[in-house]
Amino acid sequence: MQSEKDIETVEHKEKLPTVRKKFVLKKRTNIKKDYKVDYENELNSKQLEAVVAKEGAYLVIAGAGTGKTKTLTYRTARLIEDGVSPENILLLTFTKKASLEMLNRASLVLDDRCEDVAGGTFHSFANMILRRYSKLLGLKNNFTIMDQSDSQDVIAHLAGLLYPKKEKRFPKKSTILEIYSKSVNKEVPVKEIIEKEFFNFIEVEDKIIAIQKAYVKYKREKSLLDYDDLLLYLKFLLSENENLRKKISNQYKYIMIDEYQDTNTLQADIIKLLASEHNNVMAVGDDSQSIYAFRGANYKNILDFPNIFNDVKIIKLEQNYRSGQNILNLTNKIISKAREGFSKKLFSEINDFKMPALIRAKNSQVEAEFVCQKVLELLDEDISLNDICVLVRNARMSYNLEIELSKVNIPFQKFGGPKFMDSAHIKDIIAHLRVILNPDDTVSLNRILLLIKGIGAKAVNNIIPYIQQGSYDYKLIGGKYSNSLKPLFSILSNSNSEIDLNKLIESLISYYKPLLKEKYDDWQKREKDLEHFLYLSRQYKRLDTFLSDLALEPPEASVEGVYKRNIKDDCLTISTIHSAKGLEWNSVFIIGAVDGRFPSTYSFNSPEELDEELRLMYVATTRAKSDLFISYPIDMYDYASGMILSKPSRFLDDIGEDLLEPWDIEEEA
């Protein structure tokens, strides 16, 4: 007999359903965010991999012509579309032009949402941070940035004070500055730089070091910074102020560096400090295009990147969008001769049946005549002069060619003319502005006072204290030259931080024009540069910003500085290989490719220098889209060795006719 409890249990069971439904939780996949940009179709697989990368450290090895700029542009856009605030992105480049191009292209993609991305050169970024936190370093926030020629003038001034009697074997001011710069950027003592790279000046080593100490002290006292100081002070600021370093690192949570192979040791250290709180850093570059060791660039930086940052992922961009495969086959073979580097093999989907050619010429004159003839043939094939370039290892090697081009009326321009900022009349104007901003700038004060007729070095020393004390009563100075100071003192006394920049420069140019006419026979031509200077100033409101930009990103050529010979709208380009990096042309001639000149005999005993020359050849050959002509004369005399150079560059040894067609130039009967 069932108990009451048993009955209740049976009744309960009878109420349960006979079939139970089973539910399984399944993770949803293929959830696609609604991006404005169709990244998958706009990019190849490797570019896409770099663009969608977000957290962590990445090294993107971007071969020549593989869309490096596009990759950086789209990654900037992708980060913003993924919710990263533009203010948290930092894009560091080596030229202001490159930075603006990338940010402008990114803004076009995202309708101006990239405007607040922090972008610029290492030096402009350092300038911004240093002015913001100058008090922590004991600097005045109105410090003046000196360009190279300013720095050289200061060094010459100090050397003259310390050692009035010149040594027989004493380095030029430009060489001394180069020694100091390498010491800072390589982070090694001046003594070591002299003993390793400038050993012919070991006898005066103590004097060079003494001048350096005086140079450092002088800059500090006068609130002057040179290019290297900007980086040096930035590193010191970040490494010695932990809270500030954390603040800045957390401000810039995503860091990208363009052309990483061109960084020096100091810049690599700065990147490590900036990324210290997050390790979100992407370096983009090509070890095969590292060609600026003479500027202090450290080729090892890009090779060591995986060892410096944590868990680095390497992405290689190898699809080339510039050149035909025949050209790439040659360039791949050339760079394969390098002793070290990241392996990569460029490939292209561009169909081009033209073969690169190696042309042997009887002499440099015949070589020049051949180039002219070939250029005329290319014009008959509807190739624009703007799309033709002649590359040289150094600027002196194009002399014969320039004459021949003129004979056949082929217009050309030559990269490497006088720089706008190096023009004496522009430096005169800038010196006045620097004194207005920083009266302690003694070098600029010397310059502007010596422009005035009747004032010599002795008078300058008498006048400077008055200006630095803010006293502009020219009558108090006395002397026969006091009235001559009236126009200058009027400019200086009426100038301050509140004055309208354009009005200031207009009045300064009006004051300067009579001095220009007195000093220069070609003053009419130089006046055009003054007009251009005024035009540049109209883009600014603040004097300190204007002067900083001029120092950090100077305009390339003056009106008179551009090398012209029958220039029209279209013209052929002659360029050194260093100046051509980053550019491209349909048809490229590499002339003077004779062993002993390219590579230079000076590099033969240094494996590191020889490797850099090899990379220079790689850069030259990868500028060509369709036509590539490499030529060499067989009777080039080398004054250093007293030998006749006649063999083609060793970088072309063991390259078969299937990659490089050999041609001889023969005159028609």
Legacy VTK file of the C-alpha trace (Angstrom):
# vtk DataFile Version 3.0
C-alpha trace
ASCII
DATASET POLYDATA
POINTS 669 float
0.000 0.000 0.000
1.412 3.407 -1.033
2.002 6.025 1.568
0.721 9.528 1.213
4.235 10.744 0.380
4.582 8.149 -2.401
1.291 9.187 -3.948
2.347 12.866 -4.054
5.578 11.905 -5.780
3.800 9.867 -8.470
1.308 12.620 -9.127
4.158 15.149 -9.460
5.990 12.980 -11.992
2.902 12.585 -14.086
2.727 16.362 -14.492
6.257 16.604 -16.047
6.488 16.856 -19.865
7.517 13.722 -21.611
9.820 15.529 -24.112
12.282 18.228 -23.079
13.614 20.971 -25.379
17.379 21.364 -25.388
19.023 24.792 -25.870
22.673 25.180 -26.842
24.541 28.505 -26.576
26.459 29.188 -29.775
28.893 32.080 -30.249
27.922 34.401 -33.064
30.591 34.792 -35.748
31.092 36.989 -38.830
29.810 40.074 -37.066
31.009 42.735 -39.489
31.392 46.281 -38.277
29.999 48.888 -40.603
33.205 50.609 -41.693
33.091 53.576 -44.005
36.182 52.307 -45.822
36.136 48.995 -47.670
39.556 47.981 -46.349
39.392 44.403 -47.675
39.008 45.538 -51.280
41.217 48.624 -51.088
44.295 46.796 -49.776
46.272 43.674 -50.530
46.462 40.986 -47.847
49.716 42.199 -46.261
48.686 45.847 -46.305
45.394 44.828 -44.685
47.241 42.872 -42.007
49.204 45.994 -41.091
46.162 48.276 -41.243
43.918 46.188 -38.949
46.740 45.619 -36.428
45.897 47.504 -33.269
47.460 46.541 -29.937
51.134 45.679 -29.644
54.400 46.310 -31.487
54.691 45.856 -35.250
57.552 46.195 -37.715
56.338 46.694 -41.284
59.105 46.054 -43.806
57.832 48.049 -46.785
59.828 47.421 -49.948
60.217 50.153 -52.563
56.922 51.042 -54.254
54.805 48.724 -52.076
52.291 51.327 -50.873
53.871 52.379 -47.574
52.101 55.750 -47.502
48.740 54.175 -48.294
49.233 51.624 -45.527
49.995 54.286 -42.906
47.109 56.438 -44.137
44.583 53.617 -43.941
45.847 52.423 -40.578
45.280 55.916 -39.189
41.729 55.842 -40.561
41.102 52.320 -39.261
42.213 53.193 -35.728
39.758 56.083 -35.671
36.962 53.937 -37.080
37.707 51.426 -34.310
37.026 54.125 -31.744
40.521 55.462 -31.031
40.463 59.211 -30.411
42.563 61.109 -33.005
44.344 62.910 -30.142
45.729 59.542 -28.999
47.496 58.850 -32.321
51.023 60.090 -33.069
52.477 59.849 -36.577
56.184 60.720 -36.798
57.815 61.298 -40.179
61.065 62.763 -41.494
59.536 65.626 -43.469
56.589 67.894 -42.819
55.463 67.260 -46.388
55.175 63.497 -45.770
53.208 64.025 -42.572
50.764 66.465 -44.188
50.279 64.177 -47.180
49.357 61.193 -44.990
47.040 63.141 -42.695
45.365 64.920 -45.623
44.759 61.597 -47.361
43.406 60.075 -44.153
41.099 63.076 -43.706
39.754 62.619 -47.222
38.941 59.020 -46.346
37.136 59.927 -43.108
35.773 63.413 -43.853
38.207 65.446 -41.737
38.029 63.141 -38.703
41.842 62.889 -38.770
42.501 66.595 -38.277
43.389 66.158 -34.601
45.928 63.388 -35.161
49.339 64.525 -33.872
51.716 64.402 -36.812
55.044 65.888 -37.785
58.765 65.378 -37.798
60.743 64.217 -34.779
62.149 67.714 -34.432
58.819 69.550 -34.724
57.262 67.183 -32.156
60.223 67.773 -29.825
59.871 71.530 -30.304
56.181 71.379 -29.336
56.813 69.330 -26.174
59.832 71.387 -25.095
58.006 74.700 -25.393
55.159 73.254 -23.348
57.413 71.963 -20.554
60.453 74.236 -20.903
60.416 75.218 -17.214
61.207 71.642 -16.178
64.446 71.944 -18.127
65.286 75.472 -17.025
64.730 76.758 -20.571
63.005 79.933 -21.653
59.940 79.091 -23.732
61.044 81.677 -26.315
64.253 79.803 -27.091
65.610 80.231 -30.606
66.233 77.244 -32.893
69.445 77.559 -34.879
69.868 75.997 -38.287
73.150 74.413 -39.348
74.738 77.570 -40.680
73.830 79.440 -37.468
75.443 76.684 -35.407
78.558 76.822 -37.572
78.785 80.598 -37.089
78.602 80.197 -33.307
81.326 77.531 -33.397
83.540 79.755 -35.567
82.974 82.668 -33.167
83.919 80.589 -30.117
86.889 78.972 -31.844
88.184 82.446 -32.708
87.861 83.576 -29.093
89.534 80.489 -27.631
92.210 79.995 -30.269
92.916 83.204 -32.198
96.012 81.667 -33.738
94.920 79.125 -36.328
96.404 75.644 -36.404
97.754 74.286 -39.676
95.517 71.243 -39.433
92.319 72.414 -37.779
88.843 71.287 -38.919
86.462 73.703 -40.596
83.446 74.905 -38.631
81.183 72.568 -40.647
83.380 69.580 -39.730
83.394 70.516 -36.041
79.598 70.721 -36.057
79.433 67.332 -37.799
81.613 65.825 -35.049
79.374 67.265 -32.328
76.206 66.149 -34.110
77.412 62.577 -34.510
78.380 62.500 -30.857
74.841 63.479 -29.811
72.932 61.289 -32.256
75.091 58.205 -31.776
75.277 58.828 -28.027
79.055 58.430 -27.855
81.707 60.906 -26.578
83.245 63.446 -28.960
86.634 61.889 -28.260
85.452 58.536 -29.635
83.956 60.148 -32.764
87.249 61.916 -33.504
89.345 58.797 -32.975
87.104 56.572 -35.123
85.920 58.853 -37.908
88.073 62.006 -37.863
91.423 60.559 -36.763
93.358 63.115 -38.843
92.376 65.696 -36.188
93.512 63.700 -33.134
96.355 66.198 -32.580
93.810 68.977 -31.893
91.301 66.728 -30.107
91.586 68.659 -26.808
90.826 71.945 -28.540
87.774 70.511 -30.333
86.451 69.249 -26.998
87.143 72.624 -25.361
85.180 74.390 -28.108
82.338 71.919 -27.588
82.131 72.788 -23.881
82.092 76.485 -24.726
79.429 75.828 -27.393
77.138 74.024 -24.930
77.574 76.811 -22.350
76.997 79.552 -24.923
73.758 78.002 -26.172
72.456 77.616 -22.658
73.235 81.209 -21.706
71.723 82.643 -24.885
68.589 80.395 -24.966
69.683 78.823 -28.248
68.994 75.241 -29.332
70.372 73.489 -32.388
68.652 70.582 -34.161
70.335 67.959 -32.026
69.446 69.768 -28.799
65.754 69.353 -29.585
66.084 65.566 -29.484
68.600 65.553 -26.654
66.410 67.703 -24.398
63.297 65.698 -25.259
64.964 62.438 -24.254
66.229 64.018 -21.043
62.772 65.421 -20.272
61.098 62.020 -20.715
63.727 59.960 -18.918
64.151 62.276 -15.916
60.466 63.073 -15.269
58.605 59.805 -14.720
55.163 61.313 -14.165
55.451 63.451 -17.272
56.713 60.484 -19.316
53.685 58.454 -18.240
51.376 61.334 -19.039
52.769 61.831 -22.544
52.948 58.085 -23.217
49.295 57.674 -22.202
48.378 60.696 -24.331
49.840 59.039 -27.446
48.588 55.474 -27.090
49.214 54.538 -30.720
52.539 55.556 -32.261
53.552 55.151 -35.904
56.981 55.997 -37.332
57.590 56.388 -41.054
61.011 55.630 -42.634
62.226 53.940 -39.464
65.462 52.884 -41.166
66.493 56.561 -41.142
66.247 57.019 -37.369
69.337 57.568 -35.272
70.104 56.073 -31.865
68.672 59.064 -30.017
65.375 58.912 -31.923
65.043 55.188 -31.230
65.489 55.887 -27.509
62.773 58.562 -27.651
60.325 56.144 -29.281
60.970 53.581 -26.562
60.219 56.201 -23.888
57.056 57.389 -25.644
55.744 53.823 -25.936
56.765 52.790 -22.412
53.218 52.635 -21.026
51.545 50.618 -23.785
53.999 49.068 -26.306
51.614 50.115 -29.128
54.165 51.138 -31.710
54.331 50.468 -35.448
57.590 51.162 -37.256
57.387 51.246 -41.050
60.491 51.245 -43.206
62.848 49.367 -45.470
66.291 48.320 -44.303
67.296 48.109 -47.984
66.786 51.873 -48.332
68.911 52.983 -45.375
71.244 55.511 -47.056
71.691 58.347 -44.563
74.503 57.175 -42.293
76.328 60.436 -43.064
73.470 62.231 -41.263
73.757 59.961 -38.251
71.077 57.427 -39.200
71.675 54.072 -37.546
70.995 51.141 -39.880
70.920 48.812 -36.857
67.779 50.462 -35.447
65.426 48.714 -37.840
67.316 45.406 -37.548
67.190 45.554 -33.740
63.547 46.671 -33.471
62.308 43.126 -32.678
64.774 42.985 -29.774
63.938 46.414 -28.335
60.144 46.079 -28.114
58.100 43.226 -26.685
56.451 40.536 -28.840
57.083 42.265 -32.154
55.192 40.981 -35.178
56.924 41.480 -38.542
54.817 42.169 -41.641
56.437 42.354 -45.086
55.006 44.385 -47.965
56.450 42.903 -51.155
53.931 43.650 -53.913
55.319 46.545 -55.901
52.937 48.968 -57.642
55.599 51.050 -59.397
57.887 48.961 -61.576
57.667 46.201 -64.144
58.832 42.744 -63.057
61.978 42.908 -65.208
63.216 45.882 -63.208
62.299 44.170 -59.946
64.179 41.019 -60.932
67.306 43.159 -61.240
66.750 45.083 -58.004
66.071 41.867 -56.079
69.370 40.471 -57.356
71.279 43.633 -56.402
70.003 43.786 -52.814
70.557 40.060 -52.318
74.283 40.903 -52.157
73.799 42.760 -48.840
75.563 41.191 -45.853
72.514 41.480 -43.580
68.899 42.570 -43.631
65.347 41.288 -43.755
64.794 38.937 -46.667
62.125 39.992 -49.126
61.396 39.585 -52.805
59.521 42.310 -54.624
57.017 41.261 -57.255
54.700 43.126 -59.583
51.597 42.474 -61.653
52.624 45.192 -64.117
53.252 43.690 -67.544
56.349 45.260 -69.084
58.592 43.525 -71.595
61.387 46.114 -71.494
64.700 44.973 -70.056
67.059 47.098 -67.945
70.231 47.926 -69.896
73.909 48.314 -68.972
75.571 50.747 -71.397
79.341 50.929 -71.892
80.571 54.295 -73.209
83.959 55.274 -74.596
84.111 58.266 -72.254
81.920 60.659 -70.260
81.300 62.812 -73.329
79.922 59.887 -75.339
77.883 58.838 -72.316
76.292 62.315 -72.180
75.574 62.300 -75.918
73.912 58.886 -75.588
71.621 60.110 -72.790
70.541 63.109 -74.884
69.815 60.915 -77.903
67.839 58.438 -75.807
65.837 61.231 -74.177
64.829 62.517 -77.612
63.739 58.980 -78.563
61.646 58.734 -75.409
59.985 62.042 -76.278
59.065 60.534 -79.662
57.402 57.713 -77.692
55.249 60.349 -75.916
57.127 60.092 -72.628
56.973 63.476 -70.900
60.209 65.202 -69.885
58.726 65.428 -66.391
58.764 61.633 -66.298
62.473 61.289 -67.134
65.294 61.498 -64.590
69.074 61.208 -64.635
70.556 60.026 -61.331
74.144 60.661 -60.254
76.196 59.495 -57.267
77.285 63.076 -56.638
76.289 66.396 -58.172
79.653 66.967 -59.932
79.156 63.960 -62.226
76.527 65.641 -64.419
78.685 68.470 -65.823
79.147 67.014 -69.348
75.503 66.049 -69.518
74.316 69.555 -68.616
76.333 70.989 -71.530
74.970 68.421 -73.991
71.367 68.948 -72.856
71.784 72.677 -73.481
73.174 72.038 -76.972
70.058 70.092 -78.008
67.676 72.435 -76.142
66.398 69.891 -73.656
65.218 71.865 -70.588
66.222 70.447 -67.212
66.258 71.161 -63.521
68.913 70.031 -61.114
68.158 69.118 -57.528
70.695 70.590 -55.156
70.691 74.341 -55.873
71.164 76.971 -53.153
68.617 76.601 -50.369
66.154 79.378 -49.621
67.236 79.562 -45.982
70.938 79.625 -46.915
70.542 82.767 -49.022
72.393 85.621 -47.332
69.548 88.135 -47.729
67.004 85.742 -46.199
69.352 85.043 -43.300
69.598 88.801 -42.799
65.814 89.124 -42.445
65.580 86.119 -40.129
68.383 87.478 -37.936
66.297 90.603 -37.275
63.275 88.490 -36.321
65.365 86.322 -34.002
66.650 89.373 -32.155
63.069 90.598 -31.703
62.120 87.227 -30.224
65.343 86.644 -28.277
67.649 89.665 -27.664
70.228 87.305 -26.122
70.941 85.891 -29.594
74.361 87.521 -29.951
75.153 85.924 -33.320
72.034 87.427 -34.897
72.744 90.770 -33.229
76.217 90.798 -34.769
74.765 90.079 -38.184
72.135 92.815 -38.215
74.450 95.483 -36.789
77.259 94.769 -39.261
74.805 95.412 -42.104
74.713 99.086 -41.169
77.278 101.271 -42.924
79.971 102.589 -40.613
79.527 99.957 -37.899
82.381 97.546 -37.346
83.226 94.826 -34.836
84.364 97.279 -32.145
81.162 99.324 -32.399
79.057 96.137 -32.304
80.490 95.190 -28.908
79.562 98.635 -27.639
75.987 98.543 -28.985
74.920 94.994 -28.045
74.548 95.619 -24.259
72.082 98.443 -24.934
69.858 96.224 -27.080
69.981 93.308 -24.648
68.906 95.649 -21.836
65.969 96.869 -23.942
67.400 100.373 -24.343
66.676 101.803 -27.812
67.646 105.447 -27.330
70.256 105.660 -30.067
71.421 109.092 -28.793
72.685 107.536 -25.557
75.139 105.348 -27.427
76.981 108.243 -28.914
79.632 107.961 -31.564
79.523 108.903 -35.216
77.327 105.920 -36.025
74.524 106.641 -33.521
72.218 108.271 -36.091
72.653 105.232 -38.354
70.998 103.121 -35.648
67.777 105.144 -35.599
65.868 103.097 -38.268
66.903 99.751 -36.715
66.076 100.855 -33.168
62.694 102.054 -34.389
61.926 98.549 -35.697
63.168 96.812 -32.540
61.482 99.165 -30.062
58.082 98.882 -31.747
58.176 95.079 -31.914
56.746 92.775 -29.276
54.821 89.525 -28.976
51.498 91.329 -29.513
52.395 93.033 -32.791
50.789 91.754 -36.004
53.331 89.434 -37.631
52.574 90.501 -41.206
52.864 94.199 -40.385
56.128 93.523 -38.579
57.650 91.748 -41.577
56.352 94.369 -44.000
58.031 97.124 -41.989
61.202 95.049 -41.619
61.442 94.471 -45.379
60.913 98.195 -45.998
63.781 98.917 -43.607
65.993 96.235 -45.172
65.556 97.051 -48.880
68.012 99.997 -48.869
70.573 97.721 -47.171
69.893 95.033 -49.795
70.533 97.478 -52.652
73.779 98.610 -51.074
75.090 95.117 -50.317
74.172 93.108 -53.448
74.679 93.934 -57.130
71.810 91.590 -58.084
69.406 93.099 -55.541
66.517 93.189 -58.055
66.517 89.390 -58.280
66.886 88.958 -54.532
63.854 91.161 -53.941
61.700 88.337 -55.294
62.785 86.191 -52.359
61.665 88.918 -49.952
58.226 88.852 -51.554
58.144 85.075 -51.143
59.211 85.400 -47.507
56.346 87.816 -46.861
53.961 85.355 -48.532
55.182 82.538 -46.260
54.692 84.685 -43.150
51.034 85.306 -43.987
50.284 81.709 -43.078
51.240 82.428 -39.445
50.078 84.567 -36.559
52.913 84.004 -34.089
56.552 84.921 -34.640
57.926 82.019 -32.558
55.899 79.459 -34.556
56.972 81.006 -37.860
60.679 80.977 -36.969
60.493 77.422 -35.603
58.903 76.120 -38.797
61.457 77.910 -40.958
64.263 76.291 -38.979
62.733 72.806 -38.817
61.156 72.596 -42.284
62.911 75.214 -44.444
61.611 75.993 -47.952
63.737 74.161 -50.505
64.937 76.677 -53.060
65.113 80.416 -53.424
63.755 82.191 -56.500
67.320 82.545 -57.731
68.444 79.257 -56.194
66.504 76.983 -58.525
68.954 75.723 -61.134
67.487 76.803 -64.470
68.508 76.435 -68.056
65.787 77.084 -70.624
63.192 75.879 -68.100
59.643 75.568 -69.389
56.648 73.761 -67.945
58.164 70.346 -68.744
61.751 69.587 -67.902
64.028 66.646 -67.343
65.316 66.111 -63.797
68.947 65.651 -62.819
69.291 64.531 -59.231
71.627 62.943 -56.752
70.352 59.554 -55.602
69.989 60.792 -52.027
67.687 63.591 -53.198
65.634 61.197 -55.323
64.643 58.841 -52.511
60.857 58.537 -52.339
60.381 59.767 -55.921
59.687 57.881 -59.147
59.883 58.379 -62.905
58.879 56.368 -65.966
62.414 56.429 -67.381
65.581 56.554 -65.264
69.233 56.897 -66.297
71.970 56.104 -63.766
75.173 57.586 -65.185
78.786 57.242 -64.058
78.209 53.745 -62.626
81.906 52.941 -62.747
83.633 51.023 -59.964
85.592 53.502 -57.908
82.948 56.195 -58.226
79.883 54.054 -57.510
80.791 52.640 -55.098
83.363 55.229 -54.142
86.921 54.072 -53.525
86.592 55.565 -50.023
84.129 52.796 -49.111
86.293 49.859 -50.225
87.901 49.243 -46.830
84.706 49.508 -44.796
82.113 46.724 -45.084
79.496 49.005 -43.505
80.122 51.831 -45.979
80.214 49.410 -48.898
76.842 48.009 -47.840
75.412 51.523 -47.722
76.668 52.140 -51.270
74.925 48.906 -52.306
71.672 50.134 -50.770
72.173 53.404 -52.655
72.311 51.453 -55.933
69.127 49.640 -54.900
67.375 52.955 -54.217
68.489 54.288 -57.613
67.248 51.294 -59.593
63.889 51.162 -57.801
63.028 54.729 -58.923
62.240 53.454 -62.442
58.772 52.396 -63.559
59.449 51.197 -67.105
62.859 52.191 -68.535
66.122 51.718 -66.673
69.487 52.594 -68.241
72.731 52.185 -66.273
75.795 53.605 -68.021
79.526 53.837 -67.328
82.503 55.364 -69.175
85.649 53.273 -69.541
88.231 56.051 -69.226
87.325 57.907 -66.007
90.450 59.217 -64.270
90.545 58.975 -60.479
92.742 61.694 -58.983
92.860 60.039 -55.554
94.445 56.813 -56.822
95.978 58.085 -60.063
94.246 55.242 -61.929
91.913 54.997 -64.892
88.540 53.611 -63.804
86.975 51.440 -66.483
84.923 48.643 -64.926
81.198 48.802 -64.190
80.085 48.961 -60.563
80.910 45.810 -58.615
77.259 45.731 -57.560
76.473 44.608 -61.123
78.974 41.730 -61.104
77.561 38.228 -61.662
74.297 39.620 -63.023
73.420 37.745 -66.198
72.109 39.068 -69.503
68.696 37.666 -68.617
68.432 40.424 -65.987
70.590 43.222 -67.459
71.160 43.594 -71.189
74.714 44.753 -72.090
74.908 47.518 -74.717
77.849 49.199 -76.432
77.541 52.675 -77.910
78.671 52.757 -81.531
78.790 55.834 -83.720
77.040 55.526 -87.051
79.330 55.681 -90.052
LINES 1 670
669 0 1 2 3 4 5 6 7 8 9 10 11 12 13 14 15 16 17 18 19 20 21 22 23 24 25 26 27 28 29 30 31 32 33 34 35 36 37 38 39 40 41 42 43 44 45 46 47 48 49 50 51 52 53 54 55 56 57 58 59 60 61 62 63 64 65 66 67 68 69 70 71 72 73 74 75 76 77 78 79 80 81 82 83 84 85 86 87 88 89 90 91 92 93 94 95 96 97 98 99 100 101 102 103 104 105 106 107 108 109 110 111 112 113 114 115 116 117 118 119 120 121 122 123 124 125 126 127 128 129 130 131 132 133 134 135 136 137 138 139 140 141 142 143 144 145 146 147 148 149 150 151 152 153 154 155 156 157 158 159 160 161 162 163 164 165 166 167 168 169 170 171 172 173 174 175 176 177 178 179 180 181 182 183 184 185 186 187 188 189 190 191 192 193 194 195 196 197 198 199 200 201 202 203 204 205 206 207 208 209 210 211 212 213 214 215 216 217 218 219 220 221 222 223 224 225 226 227 228 229 230 231 232 233 234 235 236 237 238 239 240 241 242 243 244 245 246 247 248 249 250 251 252 253 254 255 256 257 258 259 260 261 262 263 264 265 266 267 268 269 270 271 272 273 274 275 276 277 278 279 280 281 282 283 284 285 286 287 288 289 290 291 292 293 294 295 296 297 298 299 300 301 302 303 304 305 306 307 308 309 310 311 312 313 314 315 316 317 318 319 320 321 322 323 324 325 326 327 328 329 330 331 332 333 334 335 336 337 338 339 340 341 342 343 344 345 346 347 348 349 350 351 352 353 354 355 356 357 358 359 360 361 362 363 364 365 366 367 368 369 370 371 372 373 374 375 376 377 378 379 380 381 382 383 384 385 386 387 388 389 390 391 392 393 394 395 396 397 398 399 400 401 402 403 404 405 406 407 408 409 410 411 412 413 414 415 416 417 418 419 420 421 422 423 424 425 426 427 428 429 430 431 432 433 434 435 436 437 438 439 440 441 442 443 444 445 446 447 448 449 450 451 452 453 454 455 456 457 458 459 460 461 462 463 464 465 466 467 468 469 470 471 472 473 474 475 476 477 478 479 480 481 482 483 484 485 486 487 488 489 490 491 492 493 494 495 496 497 498 499 500 501 502 503 504 505 506 507 508 509 510 511 512 513 514 515 516 517 518 519 520 521 522 523 524 525 526 527 528 529 530 531 532 533 534 535 536 537 538 539 540 541 542 543 544 545 546 547 548 549 550 551 552 553 554 555 556 557 558 559 560 561 562 563 564 565 566 567 568 569 570 571 572 573 574 575 576 577 578 579 580 581 582 583 584 585 586 587 588 589 590 591 592 593 594 595 596 597 598 599 600 601 602 603 604 605 606 607 608 609 610 611 612 613 614 615 616 617 618 619 620 621 622 623 624 625 626 627 628 629 630 631 632 633 634 635 636 637 638 639 640 641 642 643 644 645 646 647 648 649 650 651 652 653 654 655 656 657 658 659 660 661 662 663 664 665 666 667 668
